Amino acid sequence: MDTDRDQGRETSWGSPVLSVLLPAYNAAGTVRAAAESVLNGTSAALELIIVDDGSTDGTRAAVVDLAADPRVRVISRPNKGLSASLNEAIAYASAPFIARMDADDISMPDRFEAQLAFLADHPDVVMVGGQIRRVINGQAESTSQLPLEHDDIVTALLRGQHAICHPTVVIRRSALDLVGGYWDYGVGEDWDMYLRMAEVGKLANLDQHVLDYTFADSGINATSMITLRVNIALAVRNHYRRTCGLDTLEPQAFVNDLTMPTRMKIRAESLSLGLYRKSLLAGASNKVAKSVLLAGAAASWPPFAVRRLRQAAHTT
């Protein structure tokens, strides 16, 4: 492991209040701007932990000089995946609050002050996210309307609906330690963490734009989308099992237990979401393609279409 500024958990400028975790894989073109948006957009006492997850494109070179800032630690090592990178960064983190950041997003100024103030005013809340502005092909497209209250967030998560954006969250470290960090089953690590956090405290979102979220074709094809939806279903099932005092299921045991209707539902959801993502990437430049893709997404899984229409009506 190659660690820059590996000098213990307390820096020369004092103990941080917030540890920001920024995993990066082949993000040489965006990671520096993401890191600088964290460092320059807040007066909060923070540390920024950048984990270069075995990149091959010069990601480390793009940020290594930032380690001259006593707030920054840059870790480089062979590729292990996102969950491993996050758990490794948590092990290095020294602050009582943990924040997430992705390597291709931009954090808004004063985001962390607002989230930390919210947590101070709401001691029963263990994790708070916020609204995102979607950036597609370099253009700001729309702002999210994610639910604000705990019950609404959990209800949506249990339905398999996105209710929190992972790179927006600030988490109480004590609660994250209590639930054991992130699983090592691959994609869906955020969904599982949200539900386990909901078992020890409340979740919330600010009604405030806290992050510019780069919406890109990240290689989620039909097969990987199905894997994601299967893992989300596993996270939901294990949440119910924990609340009933039952042991959680391993992925293979869960897959073996899936009924045919559930398999068909997962495939339909995956197809719908895949077409919806493609429609967003089509953007305003190709209205015909966008309309066709949205129609396909609606036909593949109508419940998602109904929810999107309701959200659209709410914003008009």
C-alpha positions, 0 to 999 in steps of 0.5 A: 500500500502506498499512502501519502501523509500517513502520519496517524489520525490526528493532523497538525491542525487538530482533530477533524470533525468530519472525515470525507471518503472519496474512493476513485477508480480510473477517474483521472479526469474528474477526481481533482475537481471533486476533491477540490470541491470538498476542500474549498467549499467548507470551513468545517474541520475535515480530513479528506481520504482519497483511495485510489483503487488500483487505477491504471489511468493516472488517478493517483498522479492527478491528486498526489500533490494534494497530500501536501495539504494536512487535511488530505490522505491519498492511499494507493493500492491494487484494485479491491472494489468499492466496498473494500475501499470504503471500509479501508477509508473508514478504518483510517478515518478519525472524525465522529462524522463520516461523509461520502463523495464520488470521484466525478461529482462536485460538492456544493459550498457549505454542504457539510455545514448544513448537514452537520448542523442538521445532525446537531439539531436532530440527535435521533438522525444517524444519516442525512443526505440531500438533493442532487442536481443531475449533470448529463453530458456536462449540462445541468438537467434537473434537481432531485425530489428525494423524500425528507422524512425517515418513514418516507425514505425507508418505505421507498427503499423497501420498495426498491426505489431510490430515496438517498443518493450515496455520495450526499450522505453524512453519517454518525461514525458511532452508528456506522461502526455499530452496523459494521460498515459496508458488505462485501457482496459487490453492488448494492452496498449502499442500500444494505447500509441504509437499511441497517442504519435505519435499524439503529436510528433515523434517516433524513434528506435535506431539502437542499441541493448539496451535490452536482451528480454526474450521470454517466454511462458507467458500464451498467449493462443488462447483466450488471443491472440485474445483479444490482437489483438482485442485491437490492432485493437481498438487502431488503430481505435481510432487513426484514429478517433482522427485524424478525430476529432471523439470520441474514441470507448469503447471496447464493442462498437468497438467489436459490430461494427466489420464486419465478414471479420475483425473478420476473419482477427483477428482470422487468425492473432492470430493463425499465431502469436500463432504458430510463438511464439511456433516456436520460443520457439521450438528453434534450438533443435527441427528443425522439430517442428519449421519448421512445426509451421512456415509453419502453421503460414505462412499458417494462415496469409501469410502477416506476413510470407512475412514480416518475409521473408523480415526481414530475407533477410535484415539481411543476 
